[in-house]
Amino acid sequence: MTSDSLPTDPFRLFDEWMREAEDGEPHDPNAMALATTGPSGPSVRMVLLKDVSEGGFVFYTNAESRKGEELKAGSKAALLFYWKSLRRQIRIEGPVTRVSEAESDAYFDSRPRASQIGAWASLQSRPLTERQELERRVDLIEREYEDAAVPRPPHWFGWRVTPRHFEFWIDRRDRLHERYTFDAAEEGWRRGMLYP
């Protein structure tokens, strides 16, 4: 790849790389590291990309978890896709906002029932004394919704990271990697390159 051959829209390049990852990455090509920051400092964990829409990258989580609290309190987040088998990564940085209630409902309704039950049963990020405690909560929720659809918990919804910065990284010999950047500008995207 050369800077001249880069597309002008980073979303197009992301789509190309994601399609290749879906074909070549054996496990969870949509896995991405999500970095946030809060009162105790920075934190990073893996989440799953569920949609690329309205100019942003969408994932879902429990808003009462540590990441949920940090997303509510902060205004920015960073994402990292790393596909070792393809020797590529993509870094994304930008503001984060909640998706609409309708989007959250639609995605929640598409989840397997066991995952819906788990969203109610898990007090995500809170201390757990023993595994049986979680299993008891799952049993209670299963009985509560035994003959009914499982509604979306009010504390469970989606977030959208709207990129202001992309970096596409390609592994090369002798650590002379390729790094291409896209930064949001008034006229679209400003492309650039970085030393490895």
Number of C-alpha atoms within 10 A of each C-alpha: 8 8 13 8 7 15 11 14 13 23 16 12 14 15 12 11 18 17 13 14 21 13 10 13 16 10 10 12 19 17 17 22 17 21 19 23 20 15 7 6 8 10 13 15 11 13 15 16 19 14 14 16 10 9 11 19 18 21 22 21 17 21 19 16 17 17 22 22 15 22 22 17 13 15 14 19 22 22 25 19 20 19 23 11 10 14 11 18 18 20 18 21 20 19 16 21 19 17 16 13 12 10 13 19 16 12 16 22 15 10 11 10 14 11 12 20 23 18 21 22 19 17 15 18 12 10 7 12 8 8 8 10 12 16 13 12 17 19 12 15 17 20 11 12 12 10 8 9 10 19 13 19 14 11 13 18 23 22 21 24 25 22 24 15 18 24 22 20 19 18 16 12 6 6 9 11 14 19 18 20 21 22 16 15 11 6 6 11 17 15 20 13 14 11 8 12
